[in-house]
Amino acid sequence: MPAYSYDPQPFVRPPELDGGRTGAPVAIVGAGPVGLAMAIDLALQGVRSVVLDDNNVVSVGSRAICWAKRTLEIFDRLGVGERMLAKGVTWKVGRLFHGETEVYSFDLLPEDGHKYPAFINLQQYYVEQYLLDRAKEFPDLIDLRFLSKVTGHHAGEDGVTLTVETPEGAYDLRADWLLACDGANSATRRRMGLAFAGQTFEEQFLIADIEMAESPFAQGQPERWFWFDPSFHPGKSALLHMQPDDIYRIDLQLDPGADAKAEATEEKVIPRLRAIVGDRPFRLDWLSVYRFRCIRLDRFVQGRVIFVGDSAHVVSPFGARGGNGGIQDADNLGWKLAAVVKGAAGPALIASYDEERGHGAAENILNSARSTNFMTPKTPVEALFRHETLRLAHDHPFARRLINSGRLSLPCSLAGLSLQTPGEGRVGEPMVDAPVGEGWLLPLLHGAFTLVGFGDIALPDLGLRRVGIGQSARDYPTYDDRTGHALQRYGTGLAYLVRPDGHAAAVFRGRVDPQALDAALSRAMGRDCERAMA
């Protein structure tokens, strides 16, 4: 019996099969985490969407399991973060071994004062189920259509027409925008003949999920263990970490040229797993073999078709940059597309999605490729560097910083890109959480442009939401900095113009000039880019 029970979603006959029309401005292809997150984000802003998926169950197998703090904060805004935190396995300690010797350990979040931890592990099927449950809370805004395969589309200047096949016949669906959230093997991308360029690595890795009641970790505290050249898997690398329901993820590097089908058999896998976990009883839950790819589209925005998540970019799984990057795509695009659909912004704001998330994808691919090259050297020089780095790391702390077993996902800064006003401090960075009042800072900033002031700085009224931290009574809401973390992290006498996705678009010191604020807001809405394009 698998660890998770897959409940099929019903097929609901769409109105188009009977001559009707839905009229939703956005069609989303793919009901995975990215597609569902997009639909929820748009719904929170009053924008209707149709979500189409050729399947009718959530992800088969655990797949993406490692969710970073920034992504959890986005999920919190979407309404599923606390549910994920309650179910997920929280970990922050990682250990790296060379052979049988522990070379070093690290603590991902040594400071307190954050609502969410650095990472949790939670199987993708749970994430999809929670997002699906949340999406069903918007029946008037999210039209979920399962067993609905998009077999073709035609994009024009003012919209897209999709051809959809269902168990009860085919129909055409009209939308203003098409969001391709259909994964690494995107049929939308293939139909359009778009190049998916980059690097494909020859090395293959085996993923095994096992159910095991007895923890291998000391005191049972979940950790991340990574080995280079262990005795149970000589000359290669291995990874072990824990998921909910006593499920453990094990990644094993395979021999060059290995037959993936032959490797993914119990006859081959069980002895390898037994060498890692010893005599502990376990049950094999899921197997898969994957090959590293670091590839991307040149442009994520193709007229009225927008690519989001793995359909736009793919990285190796070490570093947890795939699923996290996809959710950050959705976070970046949601408010922009909603503004354009509502007529509050022009096409340049959509173009900024391509600029900003293209930048994020390039950063993720760079880090992912570096990790892959360290774990699987391609040249004698790379092999020598890895060997000497690991040898020195046993005794010399400086060498430990050079070991790369997957630089873990961090959000990118947008400083210097089109929507941000140059300045000091955290311009372009996502805002960092802190305890304020009886709750947390980030929920006060979610979903709309917000001017937040820290310490002694007055916030002018230009129709924006205003929030004061560590201020005396004002004509807008203020909150105590009850632990001191907020002023420590942001400084005092500063005000931040925060975008709906939580990135700082501008920073003001001492005084907020209304004209400068208005200019920064105009820039953050893409209006400067519109004027440049005119």
C-alpha positions in Angstrom: 0.0 0.0 0.0 1.4 3.5 -0.9 1.8 5.9 2.0 -0.7 8.4 0.4 -4.2 7.7 -0.8 -4.9 9.2 -4.2 -8.5 10.4 -4.4 -9.5 11.1 -8.1 -11.1 14.5 -8.8 -14.4 14.4 -10.7 -14.9 15.4 -14.3 -17.4 18.2 -14.5 -19.0 18.9 -17.9 -17.9 22.3 -19.1 -20.5 24.8 -20.4 -18.6 25.1 -23.8 -19.8 21.5 -24.6 -23.3 22.8 -24.6 -22.8 26.1 -26.4 -22.0 28.2 -23.3 -18.9 30.2 -22.4 -17.1 30.7 -19.1 -15.6 34.1 -19.9 -12.6 33.9 -17.5 -9.8 36.1 -18.7 -7.0 33.7 -17.7 -6.6 30.0 -18.7 -4.0 28.0 -16.7 -2.7 24.8 -18.1 -1.5 22.5 -15.3 -2.9 21.8 -11.9 0.4 21.2 -10.1 1.7 23.5 -7.3 2.5 26.3 -9.7 -0.8 26.3 -11.6 -2.9 26.1 -8.5 -0.8 28.8 -6.8 -1.4 31.1 -9.8 -5.1 30.5 -9.7 -5.4 31.2 -6.0 -3.2 34.3 -6.3 -5.4 35.7 -9.0 -8.6 34.8 -7.1 -7.4 36.7 -4.1 -7.3 39.8 -6.4 -10.7 39.1 -7.8 -9.5 37.7 -11.2 -11.2 34.6 -12.6 -9.3 31.7 -14.1 -9.9 28.3 -15.7 -7.5 25.6 -14.6 -7.1 22.7 -17.1 -5.3 19.4 -16.3 -5.3 16.1 -18.3 -5.0 14.1 -15.0 -7.4 13.8 -12.1 -5.1 13.1 -9.1 -2.4 15.0 -7.3 1.3 14.3 -7.9 2.1 10.6 -7.9 5.2 10.2 -5.8 6.8 12.7 -3.4 8.7 14.6 -6.2 9.4 18.1 -4.9 9.7 17.9 -1.1 11.9 20.7 0.2 10.2 24.1 0.7 12.2 27.1 1.6 11.3 29.9 4.0 10.5 32.5 1.3 8.2 30.0 -0.4 6.5 29.2 2.8 5.8 32.9 3.3 4.2 33.0 -0.2 2.1 29.9 0.7 1.1 31.7 3.9 -0.2 34.6 1.8 -2.1 32.1 -0.4 -3.7 30.6 2.7 -1.9 27.2 3.0 1.3 28.0 4.8 0.2 27.1 8.3 -1.3 23.8 7.2 2.0 22.9 5.4 4.0 23.9 8.5 1.8 21.7 10.7 2.2 18.6 8.5 5.8 19.1 7.2 9.0 18.0 8.8 11.0 21.0 10.0 14.8 20.8 9.8 17.6 23.2 9.9 20.7 21.1 10.6 22.7 19.6 7.7 25.7 17.2 8.0 28.2 16.5 5.3 30.3 13.3 5.3 33.4 12.3 3.3 33.6 8.6 3.5 32.4 7.7 7.0 33.8 10.9 8.6 31.6 13.9 9.3 33.4 16.9 7.8 31.1 19.6 9.1 27.5 20.5 10.0 25.5 23.7 9.5 22.5 25.5 11.0 20.3 27.1 8.3 18.5 29.5 10.6 20.5 30.2 13.7 18.4 33.3 14.7 14.9 33.4 16.1 12.1 35.9 15.3 10.7 34.2 12.2 7.2 32.7 11.7 8.5 30.1 9.3 11.7 28.0 9.5 14.4 27.9 6.9 13.0 24.7 5.3 10.4 22.1 5.7 10.1 18.8 4.0 6.7 17.9 2.7 5.7 15.7 -0.2 4.4 17.4 -3.3 1.2 15.4 -3.2 0.3 17.1 0.1 1.2 20.5 -1.2 -1.0 20.0 -4.2 -3.9 18.7 -2.1 -3.7 21.7 0.2 -3.7 24.1 -2.7 -6.5 22.2 -4.4 -8.6 22.4 -1.2 -7.8 26.1 -1.0 -8.7 26.7 -4.7 -12.1 25.1 -4.1 -12.9 27.9 -1.6 -13.2 30.2 -4.7 -15.9 28.5 -6.7 -16.9 31.7 -8.5 -13.3 32.6 -9.4 -11.5 29.3 -10.0 -13.0 26.9 -12.5 -11.2 23.5 -11.9 -11.4 21.2 -15.0 -9.8 17.8 -14.6 -9.5 15.2 -17.4 -9.2 18.2 -19.7 -6.3 17.9 -22.1 -5.2 21.0 -24.1 -4.3 19.6 -27.5 -3.8 22.9 -29.3 -3.9 26.7 -29.0 -3.9 29.7 -31.2 -2.6 33.0 -29.8 -3.5 36.4 -31.3 -2.8 40.0 -30.3 -5.9 40.1 -28.0 -6.2 36.6 -26.6 -5.8 32.8 -27.0 -8.1 30.1 -28.2 -7.4 26.6 -26.7 -8.6 23.3 -28.0 -9.6 21.0 -25.1 -10.3 17.3 -25.2 -12.5 15.7 -22.5 -14.1 12.3 -21.9 -17.3 13.8 -23.3 -15.9 15.6 -26.4 -13.7 18.4 -27.5 -14.4 22.2 -27.3 -12.7 25.5 -27.8 -11.9 27.8 -24.8 -11.3 31.5 -25.3 -9.1 33.5 -22.8 -7.3 36.8 -22.8 -4.1 35.1 -21.3 -2.7 31.6 -21.3 -0.4 30.6 -18.4 1.6 27.5 -19.3 2.2 25.8 -16.0 2.5 22.4 -17.6 5.9 21.3 -16.4 9.3 20.4 -17.7 7.9 18.5 -20.7 5.5 21.4 -21.5 3.2 20.5 -24.4 2.5 24.2 -24.8 6.2 24.9 -25.3 6.6 22.1 -27.8 3.6 23.2 -29.8 5.2 26.6 -30.2 8.5 25.2 -31.2 10.4 27.2 -28.6 14.0 26.3 -27.9 14.7 25.0 -24.4 18.4 25.7 -24.2 21.1 24.9 -21.7 23.0 22.0 -20.3 22.0 18.4 -19.8 24.3 16.3 -17.7 25.0 12.6 -18.4 24.9 11.6 -14.7 21.8 10.0 -13.4 20.5 9.8 -9.8 18.1 7.3 -8.3 15.4 8.6 -5.9 13.9 6.1 -3.4 11.2 6.9 -0.8 11.1 4.4 2.0 8.7 4.1 4.9 10.7 3.4 8.1 9.5 3.7 11.7 13.0 3.9 13.3 14.8 7.1 12.7 18.5 7.0 11.7 19.1 10.5 13.2 20.4 11.0 16.7 17.6 11.7 19.2 15.2 11.4 16.2 15.7 15.1 15.2 15.3 15.4 11.4 18.5 16.5 9.6 19.9 16.5 6.0 22.8 14.1 5.5 25.0 14.2 2.4 27.9 11.8 1.6 30.8 12.0 -0.8 32.3 8.6 -1.5 30.6 6.6 1.4 31.6 3.0 1.9 28.1 1.9 1.1 28.2 3.7 -2.3 32.0 4.0 -3.1 33.1 6.7 -5.5 29.7 8.4 -5.7 27.4 10.7 -3.6 24.3 10.0 -1.6 21.6 12.1 0.3 19.2 11.2 3.1 16.5 13.3 4.6 13.1 12.8 6.2 9.5 13.5 5.2 6.2 13.2 7.1 4.6 9.8 7.7 8.0 8.2 8.5 9.0 8.5 4.8 12.7 9.0 4.1 14.1 10.3 0.8 17.3 8.7 -0.4 19.2 10.0 -3.5 21.9 7.8 -5.0 24.3 8.8 -7.8 24.4 6.0 -10.5 27.3 4.8 -12.6 27.9 6.6 -15.9 25.8 5.1 -18.7 23.6 3.1 -16.2 20.3 1.7 -17.6 17.7 3.7 -15.8 15.0 1.0 -16.2 17.3 -1.7 -14.8 18.4 0.5 -11.9 14.8 1.3 -10.8 14.0 -2.3 -9.7 13.7 -3.6 -6.2 16.3 -6.3 -7.0 18.9 -3.5 -7.6 17.6 -0.9 -5.1 16.9 -2.9 -1.9 20.6 -4.0 -1.3 21.7 -0.4 -1.7 19.1 0.9 0.7 19.9 -1.8 3.2 23.6 -0.7 3.1 22.5 2.8 4.2 19.8 2.0 6.9 21.2 -1.3 8.2 18.8 -3.7 9.8 16.0 -1.2 10.3 12.8 -2.5 8.8 11.5 -0.5 5.9 9.1 -0.5 3.0 9.9 0.8 -0.5 7.2 3.5 -1.3 8.4 5.1 -4.6 11.2 4.9 -7.1 12.4 7.2 -9.9 15.5 7.9 -11.9 16.3 11.4 -13.1 19.0 13.2 -15.1 20.3 16.7 -14.3 19.2 19.4 -16.6 19.9 23.2 -16.4 17.9 24.7 -19.2 15.5 27.5 -19.9 13.5 29.5 -22.4 15.1 32.6 -23.7 11.8 34.5 -23.0 9.1 33.5 -20.6 6.5 35.9 -22.1 5.5 35.0 -25.6 2.8 37.5 -26.4 -0.4 36.3 -24.7 1.2 33.1 -23.6 3.3 33.2 -20.4 5.4 30.3 -19.1 5.6 29.7 -15.4 7.7 27.2 -13.4 9.3 24.2 -15.0 7.8 25.0 -18.4 10.1 28.0 -18.4 13.2 26.7 -16.6 14.5 23.5 -15.2 17.4 22.9 -12.7 18.8 20.0 -10.9 17.0 19.0 -7.7 20.0 19.5 -5.4 19.5 22.9 -3.7 15.7 22.8 -3.8 15.5 25.4 -6.5 12.9 23.8 -8.8 9.6 23.9 -6.9 10.6 26.9 -4.9 11.6 28.8 -8.0 8.2 28.0 -9.6 6.2 29.3 -6.7 8.3 32.5 -6.7 7.5 32.8 -10.4 3.8 32.7 -9.5 4.3 35.2 -6.7 6.0 37.6 -9.1 3.4 37.2 -11.9 0.2 37.2 -10.0 -0.1 40.8 -9.0 1.2 42.0 -12.3 -1.3 40.0 -14.4 -4.1 41.0 -12.1 -3.2 44.7 -12.5 -3.1 44.3 -16.3 -6.4 42.4 -16.5 -8.1 45.1 -14.4 -6.7 47.9 -16.6 -4.5 49.4 -13.9 -1.3 48.7 -15.7 0.0 48.2 -19.2 1.9 45.4 -21.0 5.3 46.6 -19.7 4.4 45.3 -16.2 4.0 41.8 -17.8 7.3 42.3 -19.5 8.9 42.9 -16.1 8.0 39.3 -15.2 10.3 38.1 -17.9 13.0 40.4 -16.8 12.8 39.6 -13.1 12.1 35.9 -13.2 14.6 35.4 -16.0 17.1 36.9 -13.7 16.0 34.5 -10.9 16.2 31.5 -13.3 19.7 32.5 -14.4 20.8 32.7 -10.8 19.3 29.3 -10.0 20.8 27.7 -13.1 24.2 29.1 -12.2 24.1 27.7 -8.7 22.6 24.4 -9.8 25.3 23.9 -12.5 28.1 24.6 -10.0 26.6 22.1 -7.6 26.4 19.5 -10.3 29.9 20.0 -11.5 31.3 19.7 -7.9 29.3 16.5 -7.2 30.1 15.0 -10.6 33.4 16.4 -11.9 33.7 16.5 -15.7 37.4 17.1 -16.1 40.6 15.9 -14.4 41.0 19.5 -13.0 37.5 19.5 -11.5 38.1 16.0 -10.1 41.4 17.1 -8.5 39.7 20.3 -7.1 37.0 18.2 -5.4 39.4 15.6 -4.1 41.7 18.2 -2.5 38.8 20.3 -1.2 37.3 17.3 0.6 40.7 16.2 1.9 41.5 19.6 3.3 38.0 20.1 4.7 38.6 17.5 7.4 41.0 19.8 9.2 40.6 23.3 7.6 37.4 25.4 7.9 38.2 27.5 4.9 37.9 24.4 2.6 34.5 23.5 4.0 33.1 26.7 2.4 34.2 25.4 -1.0 32.2 22.1 -0.8 29.1 22.3 -2.9 26.5 19.6 -2.2 23.7 21.9 -3.4 23.6 25.6 -2.4 20.1 25.7 -0.9 17.4 27.9 -2.4 17.4 31.6 -1.5 15.3 34.3 -3.1 17.1 36.5 -5.6 17.4 40.3 -5.2 15.7 42.4 -7.9 18.0 45.4 -7.2 19.0 47.2 -10.3 16.1 45.9 -12.4 13.4 48.1 -14.1 10.8 48.4 -11.4 13.0 49.2 -8.5 14.1 52.8 -7.6 17.8 52.8 -6.8 18.6 53.4 -3.2 20.0 52.1 0.0 19.2 49.2 2.3 17.0 46.3 1.1 15.9 47.7 -2.3 14.9 44.8 -4.5 15.1 42.2 -1.7 12.1 40.4 -0.3 11.1 41.8 3.1 12.2 39.7 6.0 9.7 38.7 8.7 9.8 39.8 12.3 7.4 39.7 15.3 5.3 42.9 15.6 2.4 43.6 17.8 0.6 40.4 18.5 1.5 38.8 15.2 4.1 39.0 12.3 5.3 41.7 9.9 4.8 40.0 6.5 1.0 39.4 6.7 0.6 43.2 7.2 2.3 43.7 3.8 0.7 40.9 1.8 -1.1 41.4 -1.5 -1.0 45.2 -2.0 1.4 48.1 -2.3 2.3 49.1 1.2 4.4 51.9 2.7 5.9 50.7 6.0 7.8 52.9 8.3 10.3 51.8 11.0 10.9 54.1 14.0 10.7 57.9 13.8 9.5 58.5 10.2 6.0 59.8 9.2 4.2 58.2 6.3 2.3 60.6 3.9 -1.2 59.6 2.7 -1.1 59.0 -1.0 -3.9 56.4 -1.0 -1.5 53.5 -0.2 -1.8 51.2 2.7 0.4 52.5 5.5 1.9 50.5 8.4 4.1 51.9 11.2 6.5 49.7 13.3 7.9 51.0 16.6 6.1 54.4 16.2 3.9 56.4 18.4 0.2 56.9 17.6 -0.5 57.9 14.0 -3.5 58.2 11.7 -2.6 54.7 10.3 -2.1 51.4 12.0 1.1 51.0 14.1 2.6 48.0 15.9 5.1 47.5 18.6 8.5 46.0 17.8 8.0 43.6 20.7 11.3 41.7 20.4 13.5 44.4 18.8 14.0 42.2 15.7 12.2 44.5 13.3 14.2 47.7 13.9 17.4 45.6 14.1 16.7 44.1 10.7 15.4 47.3 9.0 16.9 50.2 10.8 15.1 53.2 12.3 13.9 56.3 10.5 13.4 54.4 7.2 10.3 53.7 5.1 10.0 51.0 2.5 7.6 50.9 -0.4 6.7 47.2 -0.6 5.3 45.6 -3.7 2.4 43.1 -3.5 4.9 40.2 -3.7 6.8 41.5 -0.7 9.9 42.9 -2.5 11.1 46.4 -1.5 10.6 48.7 -4.5 12.1 51.8 -2.9 13.6 52.9 0.5 13.3 56.4 2.0 15.4 57.7 4.9 14.4 60.4 7.4 11.5 61.8 5.4 9.2 60.4 2.6 8.9 63.0 -0.1 5.4 62.6 -1.7 6.7 63.3 -5.2 9.5 60.8 -4.8 7.1 58.2 -3.4 4.7 58.8 -6.3 7.6 58.4 -8.8 8.7 55.2 -7.1 5.1 53.8 -7.2 4.8 54.7 -10.9 8.1 53.0 -11.7 7.0 49.9 -9.7 3.9 49.7 -11.8 5.9 49.7 -15.0 4.8 53.1 -16.1 8.3 54.3 -16.7 8.8 51.4 -19.0 5.6 52.2 -20.8 6.8 55.7 -21.5 10.2 54.3 -22.7 8.4 52.0 -25.1 6.1 54.7 -26.4 
